[in-house]
């Protein structure tokens, strides 16, 4: 069970704790006021069946790449799922015939990870940017396999629909085929969002970076993994065209940030600021931690909230 699914359940222990200790009304009002003042929205491609999840993950990955990330745990986990997908264990010739395409896709993914570990060009051309966007989209498709692992039907679809290409054993050629099948409109969309990110996130570039941070309390809610922390600033990326239309949704986003902050029980990441980055508006809405907690309605200090949450989740675990 992931933190997102736990927060969607009004009866889960983490939701009950946050509702009681950090109800968030003033924080949500502050976020909505800032979001409603944004005038720019990068529209997605005007095509049918836009892969919203894939493009949202892709821009998150592309921003991480731009910030200097070289390790992408979710992508690697998706590749590992392809390497040994459920039901495709090559114990017999028949199984091997079904398994080989997934193994070849996994080999292409390993080559992709090698490319992502290399520093990008210092002064990328538009062609370089489009190529990097295509790599990010393919990487997002691998990560989608990992993210759907707890939902069997979606996971099977993610594996079986990863690509319709008949990939060969050469990982370099296979990766070129995977990137070339990405519609150019999708790559341009990611490029536009990255370009919009460079100014609002400039202050984070060059700072110590942790991507996909796990927290001391992550296992207490099943799995909790943030987007990235740069120099003590915790950022969660949202690629939405309607950042201020759904107050319940934005409140859930703020509670997600609060959960990450509190689950860092020993203050390992020294988080001093938290924020939502709206990639289609090119805007970072953030607060220093004391102000964020005050807006959420906190009546206790951050160390006390962390300590009480740890005890509460531990007690809730034993009540299950």
SULBEL-V551320 format. One record per backbone hydrogen bond with DSSP energy under -1.0 kcal/mol. NH is the residue of the N-H (numbers start at 1). CO is the residue of the C=O. E is the energy in kcal/mol with one decimal. If there is no record, write none. Layout:
NH_CO_E, NH_CO_E
This chain:
3_223_-2.5, 6_2_-2.2, 7_3_-2.8, 8_4_-1.3, 12_9_-1.7, 16_12_-2.4, 17_13_-2.3, 18_14_-2.4, 19_15_-2.6, 20_16_-1.7, 21_17_-2.6, 22_18_-2.7, 24_296_-2.5, 27_295_-1.3, 28_24_-2.5, 29_25_-2.1, 30_26_-2.3, 31_27_-2.5, 32_28_-2.9, 33_29_-2.3, 34_30_-1.9, 35_31_-2.9, 36_32_-2.4, 38_35_-1.4, 42_280_-3.1, 47_45_-1.9, 52_50_-2.1, 55_51_-2.7, 56_52_-2.6, 57_53_-2.5, 58_54_-2.6, 59_55_-2.2, 60_56_-1.5, 61_57_-2.6, 62_58_-2.8, 63_59_-2.4, 64_60_-2.1, 65_61_-2.6, 66_62_-2.2, 67_63_-2.2, 69_64_-2.8, 76_72_-2.1, 77_73_-2.5, 78_74_-2.0, 79_75_-2.1, 80_76_-2.2, 81_77_-1.8, 82_78_-1.8, 83_79_-1.8, 84_80_-1.2, 88_85_-2.1, 91_89_-2.7, 96_92_-2.6, 97_93_-1.8, 98_94_-1.1, 99_95_-2.2, 100_96_-2.4, 103_99_-2.2, 104_100_-2.7, 105_101_-2.0, 106_102_-2.2, 107_103_-2.1, 108_104_-2.1, 109_105_-2.0, 110_106_-2.1, 111_107_-1.8, 112_108_-2.1, 113_109_-2.4, 114_110_-1.6, 115_111_-1.9, 116_112_-2.4, 117_113_-1.2, 118_115_-1.2, 129_125_-2.6, 130_126_-2.2, 131_127_-2.1, 132_128_-2.6, 133_129_-2.2, 134_130_-2.2, 135_131_-2.3, 136_132_-2.2, 137_133_-2.1, 138_134_-2.5, 139_135_-2.6, 140_136_-2.2, 141_137_-1.6, 142_138_-1.7, 143_139_-2.4, 144_140_-2.1, 146_142_-1.1, 147_143_-2.5, 148_144_-1.5, 149_146_-1.6, 151_148_-2.0, 155_151_-2.8, 156_152_-2.6, 157_153_-1.9, 158_154_-2.5, 159_155_-2.3, 160_156_-2.8, 161_157_-2.5, 162_159_-1.2, 167_165_-1.1, 174_170_-2.4, 175_171_-2.5, 176_172_-2.0, 177_173_-2.0, 178_174_-2.3, 179_175_-2.6, 180_176_-2.0, 181_177_-1.2, 182_179_-1.1, 187_183_-1.5, 188_184_-2.7, 189_185_-1.8, 190_186_-2.0, 191_187_-2.3, 192_188_-2.6, 193_189_-2.0, 194_190_-2.4, 195_191_-2.5, 196_192_-1.9, 197_193_-1.1, 198_194_-1.1, 201_197_-2.1, 202_199_-1.1, 204_201_-1.6, 207_204_-1.7, 210_229_-2.5, 212_227_-2.8, 217_263_-2.1, 218_215_-1.9, 220_217_-1.1, 221_218_-1.4, 222_219_-1.2, 223_221_-1.2, 226_213_-2.1, 228_235_-1.6, 229_210_-2.5, 230_233_-2.2, 231_208_-2.8, 233_230_-1.3, 234_273_-2.8, 235_228_-2.7, 236_275_-1.9, 238_277_-2.9, 250_246_-2.1, 251_247_-2.3, 252_248_-1.9, 253_249_-2.0, 254_250_-2.2, 255_251_-2.5, 256_252_-2.0, 257_253_-2.0, 258_254_-2.5, 259_255_-2.5, 260_256_-2.3, 261_257_-2.4, 262_258_-2.5, 263_259_-2.6, 265_263_-2.0, 267_264_-2.1, 272_232_-2.4, 273_232_-1.4, 274_287_-2.4, 275_234_-2.1, 276_285_-2.5, 277_236_-2.4, 278_283_-3.2, 279_238_-1.6, 281_278_-1.0, 282_278_-1.3, 283_278_-1.7, 285_276_-2.7, 287_274_-2.6, 289_272_-2.2, 292_288_-2.6, 293_289_-2.7, 294_290_-2.1, 295_291_-2.7, 296_292_-1.8, 297_294_-1.2, 298_293_-2.6, 305_301_-2.6, 306_302_-2.6, 307_303_-2.3, 308_304_-2.8, 309_305_-2.5, 310_306_-2.3, 311_307_-2.0, 312_308_-2.7, 313_309_-3.1, 314_310_-1.9, 315_311_-2.5, 316_312_-2.6, 317_313_-2.1, 318_314_-1.4, 319_315_-1.0
